[in-house]
Amino acid sequence: MIELSIAEIATAVNGELRDGSDGQQRLPASSVQTDSRLNTPGSIFFALRGESTDGHLFAAKAVENGAALVIAERPLELEVPQIIVADGVAALHALARTVVAFVRSKGDLQVVAVTGSNGKTTTKNMLRAILERQGETVAPEGSFNNDVGAPITMLNVTDSTKFLVVEMGADGLGDITRLQSIVVPDVGIVLMVGLAHIGKFGDAAVTAQAKSEMVSHLPSTATAVLNGDDGRVKAMAQQTQAKVVLFGLDSSAAVWADDIQATAHGTAFGLHIGGETIPVQLRILGEHHVTNALAAISAARAVGVDPARAVEALQSIERAERWRMELLEAPGGITVINDAYNASPDSMAAALKTLVQIVGPENRSVAVLGELAELGDYANDEHDRIGRLIVRLNVQKLIVVGHAARHIHNAAGLEGSWDGESVLVDSVEEAYAVLREELREGDVVLVKSSNSAGLRHLGDRIAGVTA
């Protein structure tokens, strides 16, 4: 735990200390919250303005819950010290930058950052599993990868932290540059450039430009870990002065995989690295996670972890994360793949391919799909593409949930080889009613959608999971 005095915090965030405090009280930097409900005695509350709410309105509640310091953009009537700053988010970044730099100056902290249109959270979790066996590791919980979540994760480092893993998302150009400037990674990973959030970027070229910020600012002493199977990512090797390590499914990469076998028990492959071949048996479903594993192993090797030890750690992971390709055994002999935490066209296609790969000849494949969000002008075409893919993969039953996803249903029906296998319903409750009537022993059910569609709870309900 890094403790700073209130005066030191005020200096770090370039703010004005108010309310007569002498600034000598010391507070843990790891206690920073932006949600007043999470404040505890002795914590720090950042009052941030958001698109739909204003944290200044909840500062009093934060103090009631124990906040000992409030950092705000305007003075408030509170009974605790306040630091007034011009920009709350910039102040949060400045505090994180100070804390990380302090820890780096005292120890051997190494920072690994990861970005990409898909796979960030899974790769982050894989890195945590590998690195925490080597020393104290800080990594985000969930998908803390934006301007607020990422620096809050950074503030959790201590004098003894050996590895900091940072997930970096982007809604536009400059976002990754801004996050990267806080920590200056020793290793920067770019997984892929896809259509996730394409509605915000406009086209894939802009997405690629945004993701390239991960490596374009790395120093020459750092390592850029790039997906050699993605042409746009591979081209980023020309945009960095860092050492480049390519990973992928082609033998031209420095770290590559072959002999991939996906089953209901996990995913096996042969890992080729440093002139040796290591057999790997992941317990995580889906061959698309092989790429994530290659990225994690490559990055771990760059910070000094032996590949064999990295593989050992990966093989212990039971699932990618809650609601991400999570295998659940439901009552009545039904298997559920709950992958509805989030979705893009690429990840939905990968999940559907996994579904048909693991279904045995005596079992039936069932897909329950909802909207792919944030696709902008690409939305209709991408939903249409998924509908046609479902038929071509020979998924045997399709339930589409919500008007926004209707093009999946319509496109599947237009393929001509289906007759009633697709059902369009308006709500999650209607989908559950259909499933309750339709499902039978041996069925394997994939539940997949963007988070906003709310299908992850439907997957839990089918499987009888209550928490």
N, C-alpha and C positions, 0 to 999 in steps of 0.2 A: 504494500500500500504506500503510495506517495502522498505525503502530507505537505500542504503549502499553507503559509499564513494568508489571511485575507488580503494583507498588503501585497504579498507576492502575487496573488491571483490578480489583483487590480493592475499591477504592473504588466503582467503577462497579457492581459486582455486590453491594455491601454484604456482603462476605464477610470471613472472618478468614484472614490469611496465616499459614501454618504452615511448620515445618521450617527455621527460622533464616535464611531468605532476607532480604536487605536490600531486596528488591523493586525493585532498580534495573535488572535485566535487561529489555531491551525485546524484545517479541515482536510479530509481525504479526497484527493482528486477523483478517485474511483466512485465517489458518491454522487456524481452529477446526474441530474434527472431533468427531463423536459416535460414529463407527465407528472402533474402534481399528486396524482394518486399513488405514485411510487416513492415519494419522498419519505424518508425516515429520519429519526433524530440525528442531527449533526450533518445533514446532507446539504447539497447545493442545488438550487433551482435556477435554470435558465428560462426566462420568460421570452419565448420565441413567437413571432407572428407567423401564422400559417395561412394557407389559402382559405380555410374554412373557419378558423378560430384564432384567438389571440391569447397566448400564454399569460399575458399580463392580467387577464381576467381571473386567472386561477392561482395567482401568486399567494393570496391570502390562505387558500386551501393548502398550498405547499407548506407554508409556515405552520399552519395548524397541524400538519402531519410531521413536523419536525425540522423543516429546512432551517439551517442556521445562517444561510447567505442567499440572497436573491441577486441575480445578474439580469438587468432589465435595460430597456431602451428609453425608459422615462421613469422619473421618481414615483414611488408608490407609497401609500400610507401603510407602513408595516412596522413591526416591532423588532426587526432584525436588521443587521447591516445590509446595505445595497451597494452594488457597483453599477454605475450607469455607463452604458456603452453606446456607440453610434449604431452598431449592427450586431445583433445577438448571435447570428450564425457565424459571422466573422470572428467574434469574440470566442465562441466555442472552439473554432479551428485554432485560434491563437493559443488557447489554453492547452489543447491537445499537443500542438507543436512544441510548446515549452516542456511539457511532461515527457514526451518521447525523447526529445533532445537531452533532457536531464538524465534519463535512464541510460541512454546510449553513451553518455559521457562517463558513466560510472561502471559500465559492464560490457557484455559482449552481445547485446541485443541485435538480432537480425530480423528484418522485416520482409515478409513475402506478401505481395499483393496480387489479386486475381480479378480479371474482368472477362467479359464475353457475353454474347446474347443469350446463351444457355449454359447451364452447368456450373455457374459460379458457386452456388451454395453447396452442392455436392462436393466439388473440388475443395472448397474451404474446409468442409467436414473431414475429408480424407487427409488433408494436410494437418489438421489438428490431431487426428488419430496417430499420424506418423510422428509428428514433432513433439507431442507431449510425452512420448516415451524417452525423448532425448533431454528434456529439460522443461522448465516452467514455460507454458505456452498460453498466450491470450489470443482468442479468436472470437468472432461475433456469434451471438446467439441469434438463431433465425436468420433473417435476411437484412441485417443492419448494414446496409451498403450505400446509404445516401449521405447528403451533406450533414445530417444530424446523427444518424446511426453510426456511421464509420468513426467519427471523432469520439463518440461516447465509448466505443470499443477500445480505441487507442488509450483512453484515460485509465484503463484498467491495468496497464503495465506497472510493474514494481521494480525495485532494485535488482531482484533476482530473475526477472523475466528474460528468457533466452530467445524466444521466438514470438513475434507478433504477426498474426495472419490477418490481413485486411481484405474484405470483399468490397470491390468498387463498382457501383452501378452508375449509369448515366442516363439522363433524360435529354441531354443536349451537349453541344460542343463546349468544352472547357470544364465540364463537371469532373472528369477524371484527373485532369491537370491540377485542379484545385485540391482534390483529396490527396493526390500524390505529393503535392508540395508540402503537406503537413509532415510526412514521414520519410520521403525519399527512399523507396524500396531497394533492398539488396537484390531481390528477385521480382520481376514483373511477368505475370502470366496472361496471355490472351488466348482464350479457348476457341472462340468462333465468332463469325459475323453472320447473324441470321436476321429473321424478321420480327423478333421480339421487340415491342415498343416502336415498330416502324412508323406508326402513326405520329409519333413525336419527332422522329428524325427526318421523315419524308422519303428517303430512299436508302438502299443498302450502302451506297458510296459514302453518305454522310455518317451512317452508323460505323463504317470502317474507320473513317477519320476520327470519330470520337473514341473508339476503342484503341486506336493507334497512340493516343496520348499516354497510354500505359507505358509504352517503351520509348517513345520519342524523347522523353525527358530523363531517361535513366542515365546515370553516370557511366563512364567506361569501366568502372570497377564492378558494376552490377551485371546480372544475367537476365536476358530476355528469353522466356520460355514460350515458344510459339507453335501453334497447330500447323504442321506441315501439310495437312490434308485440306486445309481451307486456303484457297488461293489468295484471298484478301489478307488473311492473317500472315501467311508466309511472306507476302510482299513487305510486311512491316520490318523484316530483317534489314531492309535498306534504309529504314528511318531511325535506326538506333545506333549509338556508339557502344552499347553494351555487348558483352559476349552473347551470342545467339545459340540456343539449343532448340532444335526442332523435334517435335514428337508427332506420332501418327501411326497409320496402318501401312505405310509404305516403307520398304527397307532402306530407302534413302535417308530417312530421319535418324537422328542420333539415338532416339529412344522410340522403339516401335513394337507393335504387337501383331501376332498372327495366330492361326488356329483358334479362332474365337468360337466358343460354344455357349449358347444361352439356353438355360433350362429354368424350370420352376424353382430350382434350388440355388440359382445364382448364375454367375457368368465366369467361365474359365477362358484363359488365353495364355499364350506364350509371350513372355516379356524379353525383348532383346535390348540389352544395355551394356555398354562397356565391354563388348566382345563376349559376353556370356548370355545364356538363355535361362530364364527362371520361370518355372510354371507358376501361374497365379490362379487361385480359385476365390473369386469374390462371392460374398453372400448376397450382394446387391443385385437386383433384377435389372436386366437390360444391357444389350451389347453397347449401347451408346455411352454407358458408364466406363467402358474401357478407355475411351479418350480422356475422360476426367482422371482416371487412375494414372494414365501415362503422364499427364500434366503434373499431378501431385508428386509422383515418383521423381520426375525430372527436377522439379523445384526443390524437393527434399535433398536430392543429390547435390544440387548447387550450394546448399548450406551445410553440406558435410555429412549427410546421412547415407549410410551404406544401403544400396538398393534392396538387398536381401532383408534387411531390418525394416525397410519401408513396406515391402510386400507382406511381411509378417503382420505388421500393424493393419494394413488394408484388409487382410483376410479375417480380421477380428470384427470388422464393422458389420452389424446385423442389418442395417437399413441406411439408405442415403440420408433421410430425415423424415420426421413425421409428415405424412401426406405426400411424400415423394417416392414413387414406386414402392409403396409400402404394401407388403404381402400380408393379407389377413385371412384367416380361416374362419368362415362364417358357419353358422348352424346349418345342418342339412347337407353337408358335404359340398358347400359352395366356396370357391376361392375368390377373394376380392383383391384387385390391385388398385390401391387408392393413391392416385397420382394427381390430385386435384388442388394442390396448393397454388400452382400457377401453370400457365401453358403458353406456348408459342406454336406456330405451324410446324417448326422443326421438332420440338419436343413431343407434340401430339403424334406426329408421324412415327417417331421413334418408339413411343409407348404402344402404338397400335401394332407395330412390327413385333415388339416383344410379346404382346398378347398372343398373336398367332404362332409365335415360335414355341411358347411353353404349353400350349393346349395340346393334349394328347388326342389320339384318333377317336377315342370314345367320349371326349368332352366337347362342350359347346362354347364358342367364344362369344361374349356379349360386351358391347361397348356402350357406355353411358357417357355422352359427351355434351358439354356446354360451350358457351361462347369463348372464342379467342379474342381477348380484348386488346385495345390500343393498336389496332392495325390500320386505322385511318382509311384511306382510299383502297387499300389492299384487302379489306375485310371480306367482301363478297367473294372475290376470287380465291382467297385462301381457305375460307370455309368450304367453298365448292371443291377445291382440290382435295381436302380431307374426305369429303363425302365420296368422291370417286375412288380414292385410295382404299377406303373401307371395303368397297365391293371387290376391288382387285386383289386385296389381301384375303378375301373370302371370310371376313368376319361374319358370323352367322346371325347375329341379332344386334340391332342398333336402336338406342333410345336417345333422342336429341331433346335437350331441355332448354326451353326459352326461345322467344321470337328472334333474338339476336343471332342464334345459332342455326336458324331454319335452313340456311343454304347447305348445310351438311346433309340434312334430311332430303332436301330437294335434289341435290346432285346424286346422292346414292340411288334415289328412285329413277333417275334418268339414265342410269347405266344399263338398264334393260334386262339384267339377269336376276333382278330381285322381284319378289312379289309379296309385299307385306312384312318384310323383315325389318323395316325401319318404322319407328313410331315417333311422332313429334308431340311433345307435351309442353304445357305452358309453365309448369312449376316443378320444383323439387318434390313437393308432396305428391303430385300426379305421377312423377317418375317412380317414386317409391311404391305407389299403388300398382303400377304396371309390373314392376319387378317382383313384388310380392306374389302376383298371379303367375308370372312367366317363369321365374327361376326354378331350376330343378337340380337334383344332385349331380355333381360333376361339372357344373357350369363354372367357367372362369370369367369374371366380370372386371373390366377395366373402367374406372371412373376417372374422367379427365376433363379439366376445364381451366380457365383462368380463375384466379382467386375470387374475383368479383361475382362469379356465377354461384358460389356457395356450395358446390357439389362435394367438397371434401367431407362435409358432415353427412351427406347422403351415403358416401362410401362407408363411413363408420357405422351408420345405422343398419346398412345391409349386413355388415359383419358382426353386429351386436356389440360394438365397442362403445362404451359410455363415457370415456374420458380421453 
